Amino acid sequence: MATTKKNEKNYRIDFASMTLIMTADFAAKAYDPESTEYKILQRLKKDFPDLKVERKTHRKPTSYTTSKSNEKFYHNPYKDITRDNMEQFIATVDDKNGTYKKEYDRVYSYALGMGKKRAYSIVAGWFLDQFPKYRTDPFYYYRNRPALIPFKPKTVEEGSQAELPPTGTDG
């Protein structure tokens, strides 16, 4: 059976399960007896009497739930937390002594010692622990200066070259 390119996007037939799957737009147009969609649907029902008709449903958007705060997001919460964005944010909200920047550099140098693959997750984890409202209310940190949360590695793997200098040093 030949179909036009336009109709291929609006419906498809699964011959194995004898099902016509159509879009909501195709279904709405098929209610009008004068429309092309109505004629296609009637012709298919006549040619295939056992044909089941189903509407294509939209995929449910992926939702992410953070493990610590149980926040729900409909996009990846780490999407915009890049190294550049973290550094820009820290430079904007940091005090004159550069307290956050020193700790960031310390964590970053430790993370690089753990290996490039793990470095991002270590640094981003510290960043989100230090600035938990970054995703929901980043302007909170322009008005408030939370105390520095020193980074504590969860575990140090054997054979890793990562050493963590004391808090308050440049690394």
Secondary structure, DSSP 8 states (H G I E B T S, - for coil): ----HHHHHHEEEETTTTEEEE-HHHHHHHTSTTSHHHHHHHHHHHH-TT-EEEE--------EE-TTT--EESS-TTTT--HHHHHHHHHHH--TT-HHHHHHHHHHHHHHHH-HHHHHHHHHHHHHHH-TTTTT-TTHHHH----------S---TT-------TTS--
